[in-house]
Amino acid sequence: MCCPGPFEVKIDRISVYQVDLPLTEPYWLSGGRLRFDVLDATLVRLDTDEGITGWGEGTPWGHTYVPAHGPGIRAGIETMADTILGCDPRQLDMLEHKMDLCLPGHGYAKAPIDLACWDITGQAVGLPIADLLGGRYDSGTWIASSISSGDPSYMLERILQYRETGYRVHSVKIGANVEKDIERVRFLEEHRLDEERYLYDVNRAWTRREAMLVMNSLAEQHITVEQPGESLEDLAAIRRQTSLPISIDESLVSLQDGVRVVRDCIAEVFNIKINRVGGLTRARRLRDLALDHGIQMYIMATGGSVLADTEAAHLAQSIPDAFRLGTWACQDMLSRDIAPGQGVRSREGKLYVDKPPGHGVVPDEEQLGTPVAVYSL
Ligand code: MG
């Protein structure tokens, strides 16, 4: 009996859209270092010769958060377009290798391509991305709110607003100065419900000395501190001189970073931001490293629309409950919805992925307007 060979799929068109995603209110990151009102989003549509279309998103959290910016994504895709066209989108590792040869680094520019390829792969085999990643746990993922820095009473007020809508996990931005941060944490911990979890996110704002002073002053608290220093070296130094659990976020970029964190016991939690690490293909390896070393995880996009949230939610829901600490719903901070009624939406403070093939989100192309670039075979 003759068996047909696997059919071929080729990417034959790349359409790149730029969209402004306004925030509902201006956002201050830790220590008032960053303030922005709008996100610069890049939406990528990949078409194939088999008629399957996939979508991916790249939306940096402003251009001063980590080394990534909106125009850089679009420039990176332009550089890689000839390499991407003609590739089979289901051969995800091979495509990653080809993109790396064409443009070393710049993972944030590759992420939307990789994500669109996962979408196509899911559609090609009729499975949601979470299933492609190994299986989908049904329990949903707690959304971590993003509580902007401010006076303790202002921060508590924001937490109470989220609490009303079912949120139980909060990423609380600190990092102003030693006394103020100690005051904030003590105040908020006094008002924390037993079933709530607060992640105190410094976003790199402390020096090593400040981290030591704050974290050692709060050593009796059952709290976790995220990214309490600028670099991986700083985190390693802070780890040696403090005892509170550390979550690594901005300094977790490559698999080599992850291996070092595990080997040197630098952090107990990974915050895997899919776009920062270069897409789902790379994020999956960090997930597996964490699972193998007793490290819990937050899984997030760097920001963006419901599409970005949905992409992250699929990876999150492939993680066993005990290791899955939370995700983020940046969509709740935006005044624009590019895919109304689609994708993951907050249900009592949690996100649940459905069972569509791929990620199941198709942006409203009328809202996206004309592509800023189209590349085709
Ligand atoms: Mg963080």
Residues whose N, C-alpha, C, O or C-beta is under 5 A from the ligand:
A	BS01	MG	D201 E226 D249
